[in-house]
Amino acid sequence: MMNNEKGFILPITLFVVFLLTSFVTFQVNQYKIEKEIIHEQNELYTAERLLQMAIVDLQEMIEHLDDDLYSGNLHYEKGEVTFVIRSETDEIISIHLISNTKRQRSKQIKYYYYLSKETVLPWLTE
């Protein structure tokens, strides 16, 4: 039997296992956070794409518009866009768009459209 057992290896082994477990736990939490951020970025990108598709579709509707105030919904595969068109002057109309994705993420913009030039002014993100 050995008389020189002072227990040197067990505390070091426990300390190394604790450090390794802490590192793995930290990395798993970082992975979950990054995964959630990527999903959120994808949803915001989808909301932005919905707005862009609505702008293109509304340009065709604007040419045949007769009312001073017009509103409605545009339905797409990834969500829907609610719009309100108001006549600001004889030459300019304002268009307010709100996109909603299937996961209930939304984004809204407001922009102005010149009827005579058929051009879009830079829009305001709200």
N, C-alpha and C positions, 0 to 999 in steps of 0.2 A: 504494500500500500504506500501511496505517496503522502508524505507529510507536508508538502509544499503547495497546497491548493489554496490560492489566494483569490480566485474568481476574477481573473483579469479578462478573459476572453468573452464571457457572457455579457458584461455591460457594453463592451465595444460592439458585439454582434447586435444587441438590442438597439444601440444608437444608430448603427448603419441601417437596420431594418426600418427604424422610425424615419430617418432621412429619406430613404427610398420610398416609403409609403407616402410621406408628405409630398414629395416631388410628383409622384404619380397622381395623387389627388389633385394637386394644383394644375397639372396638365389636362386632366379630364375636365375640370371646371373651365379652364381656358377654351377648350374645344367646344363645350356647350355654349359658352358666350359667343364665340366666333360663328358658330352655326346659327344662332338666333339672329345675329347681326346680318348674316348673309340672307336669311329668309326675309328680314325686314327690308333690306336693300332691294331684293327682288320684287317685293310688293310695291315699294315706291316706284321702281322702274315700270312695273305694270300699270300703275296709276298714271304715270307720265305718258306711256304709250297710248293709253285710253284717251287722254287729252289730245294727243297729236292726231289720232284717228278721227276724233270728233271735230277738230278744226278743219280737216280736209272735207269731212262729210257736210259740215255746216256751210262751207263756201258754196256748195252746190245749192243748198236750201236758201241761202241769202239772195241769190239771183231772182228767186221767185217769191220773195217775201213782200207782202202788201201791208201788214199791220205795223203799228208803232211798238207794240209789245207782243212778244211771242215767246213761249216756253215749251219745254217738252223733255223727253228722255230718249237717249240713244242706247240701245242694248247691244253689247258685244259679247264675245265668248268668255272673256276674263272679267267682265263687270259691266257697269253701266255709267253713262254720263248724263247728268242733268244740266240743262242749259236755259239761260234767260237772255233774250235778245231785246235790247231797247234802242230806240232811235234817239240819238243825242242831238244831232242836227240833220239837215237835209242830206249832207254828204257823209256823215259819220254815224255808225251804230256801235254800241258797246255790247260785248258778248261775255257773259259770266258763265264759266263752266265748273262743275264739280264732278270729279270722277270718284266712283266707289268700286273697289275691287271685291271679289267674292269673299275675301277675308276681312271685309269692312275697313280697309285702309282707304283714306280719301286724300285727294289733293284738289286744290281749286286755283283757278286763274281767271283774270279778267283782261280782255284785250279789246282794242278798237279796230274797226274795219272801215276803210275808205270805199264808199260805194262807187264813186266815179273812176278811181284808179284801180279798183279791185285789188287792194293791197292791205296787208295786216301790219298795224303798228306794233312795236315791241310790247309784250304784255306784262302785266303786273302780277307777281305771285303773291297770294294772300296766305 
